[in-house]
Amino acid sequence: MNADDSPRTPDDAAERFAAAVDGGPHGVDDPELARELEIVDLLAREGSTYDPDPETRARARARLFAALSEPAPHAADDGPSRAS
């Protein structure tokens, strides 16, 4: 049995992806992986230009924490079930 014949695990896939990220999208045979690597490369180069300004980030964070602090609605609070 060759090393290449062993079953692949999710860790193997993560390691291959990390190696591909380090190497860039060039020379990758899988078009889907190549596209993902192009996106990774773009975000690594220009990601900060897509960051919201500090005020927008603070508002979004406050909305998120407010939503997370609200109790989850119960199914009984939503009115009759659709099955009835």
Buried (B, 14 or more C-beta within 10 A) or exposed (E): EEEEEEEEEEEEEEEEBEEBBEEEBEEBEEEEBBEBBBEBBEEEEEEEEEEEEEEEEEEEEEEEEEEEEEEEEEEEEEEEEEEE
